[in-house]
């Protein structure tokens, strides 16, 4: 349920990802901040509020951690999904680049 919502958020920003203007991990950060900084309205937002803690210092460095064992698993799953999504986009980009290269030769 949470990964599905995160996947939808990534898909909404797919153009930025394909053009390398951002990364899935950066978007994960933005997505979590958006959820944490508002009152939770649905189950996904309630779970994120309950399970994930976010802290940022004056320099802009931040840390995202799970508040419990299940929260740590959730953070790990989100990070793994973001990395997987990035690998998928990179593979698509490479495939398109190879196609373009071979079509020119």
N, C-alpha and C positions, 0 to 999 in steps of 0.2 A: 504494500500500500504506500509506504513512504518512498521506496525506490521508484515506484510508478510516478508519483508526483514530481520527484526530482528529475526523472527521465523526461517528463513533459516540459519541465523548465529548461532542460538542456536543448530539447528539440526547438523550443521557441527562440533559442539563441544560436541555432545551428550555423547560420551565415557567419556570425562572428567567430565561431569555432573553426569553420572550414578555412576562413581567411586568416586564421591565427591571430586575431585581435584579442582573444582571451583563451583561457583553458578551462576545461571542465572543473578543475580544482578551484580556480578563481570563481567560477560560477557557483560552485557548491558553497563557498564562503558567502557570496552575495545572497544566495537562496536562504541559507540558514540565518543570516542577519535579518533578512526581511521577515522571516517567521518569528524569530526570537524578539524582535523589537515591536511586535504588535500583540494585542490580546488574541489568544488562540480561539478560533471559531469552529474548527472541525477537528476530527480525530487525529489527522496528521500533525496539525499544529500543536495540539495538546500533547501528543507523544514527544515531539521535538522539545517542547518546553520542559516536559518532565524529565527527559532522558539526556539532553545535551546542554552543556554549559559552554559559553563563549566568553572570552576575556580578551581585551585589547589594551595595549599600553599607549603612551603618548606618541611613540615613534611610529605607530601604525602596525606594529607586530601583533599577531593574534594567536590564540590557541583555542582549539575546539576539542573538548574532551567529553567523554560519557560520564554521567553522574553515578552510574551503576554498571554492573556487568552487562546488562542488556543495552545500556546506553553506549558502552564501549564497543559492543558488537555492531550497533547501529552506525556509529561513526566509522568503524572499519569497513562496513558494507558500503557506506556512501563513498568513502575514499576509493575503494576497490572498483565500484561502479564508475566513478569519474575517470579513473585511469583506464578502465576497459573501454569507455566511450571514446577517450582520446586515442587509444590504440586503433579502434575501429575507424575513426575519422582519418587518422594518418594512413591507414591501409587503403582507404578509399581514395585519398589524395594521391598516393603513390600509384595506384592502379590507373587513375586518370592521367597522371603524368607519363606513365609508360605507354598508355594508349596514344597520347598525343605525340610522343617521341617516335613510336613505330609508324604512325600514320604520316609523319613528315619524311620518313626514310623510304 
